[in-house]
Amino acid sequence: MEMARVFSISTPPSSLPCLLQQHFSLDSHSLHHFNLFFPHLIPDHTANMSADPNDAQHEHTFESADAGASATFPMQCSALRKNGHVVIKNRPCKIVDMSTSKTGKHGHAKVHLVAIDIFTGKKLEDLSPSTHNMEVPNVSRREYQLLDITDDGFLSLMSDDGSTKDDVKVPEGEAGDKINKLFREEEKDTNVIILTAMGEEACIDAKEAPKGS
């Protein structure tokens, strides 16, 4: 009868642990044993009370891994094209030359790729069967307004929507020289092009901003 007074048919499952502790003076250890003998009274909700607090972190990790997978997508070698992109030796590259050849009477056609790393400029090559799948990087190209160049060599940028970023370094070589000439020497309104792929990004070009922008 005591149990009947505590519970009613309208008692929500989430309230059962608190009611048990209040009316029967059950500590968490006793409540655990109660749940072992009467699992139908306390559903999975209470089991979650003792769940590993790191579970949410694990879920976030898996979500991040899934998101990372979208950095590339598979494409058959025979479908790749010059001036397109491909991943060679885990690096995002632009294809500058490709040729197809056969190896012997019963050999399969093979595709020879010559490509340039879009971030380092390093030349990479690959030889694969034409039916073989290769990864292609998702490459984004975005234009930003250059606001400033920090003392430690980073670009202070603003996008069209007004958001700012300052985590891209001034590039070396021709692109860096162009930025310094336009922005510092000629003091012109300058836009820069930021390339992003496979978790990396870099400034690859600069130009004078359109008048009135």
Steps between C-alpha positions, in 0.01 A plus 500: 500500500789734575623450141151572366486831687829608348421410141194577296424412141569862406845512662751591228792255475753779542359573850530144636859518628430814705179354644677181603775692675257733680251240624728204568824683588689317228854606432646475150643152576162369617327663206734313269406165661131592484539557129659156459196327654232728353639621166149551360431771760801713417559514125813592310479863616656413837766289337613813323551669839819295546613528140858587426519882479743456212228344280408840358864559418517163319190588300657833406815320390302272271314799359831672435630190326192489280545867417864439419401229252326761289836666433539258207284285275586200279524521120605242245839573345359501148265784599777730624588795280790740448470814717277304736602392851614170648658372822851355453698380802233651723553847350244712310632553149407661170544276195733659243542200271351154456530218253349153459697195390462122487752255639527195276243293313287414801592797713255754634510861390696717742480871564817698558435819697734795542375749757608797711430528873264799521663622822870419465541503121679164518468273196346157568427207268280191513439197277174313559263268310233701318225316691660578836335761722706792626406765753420849376525791747215742552673829425342833588619838374387812685578868468560721806567868553845561648474725806853482637819296523604420857853537631538122517409458133131410504228643277208675668204424274129578470246303298195631314278431801721706732662210686873524558789254509867542577645148483645504147865590461639729233607258226854470376601560142307686233170519689668650807689753291176600329326558834783716632512705182125565480424546868816648650686674220211625286255515794215371287184326615596137461312172476664162549401151385498226765509137389374232741531121467542201732527711813763735357465850367732753342498831319577437134443839337422868553342771290387858526149518644226624263422868539216570739525162673 
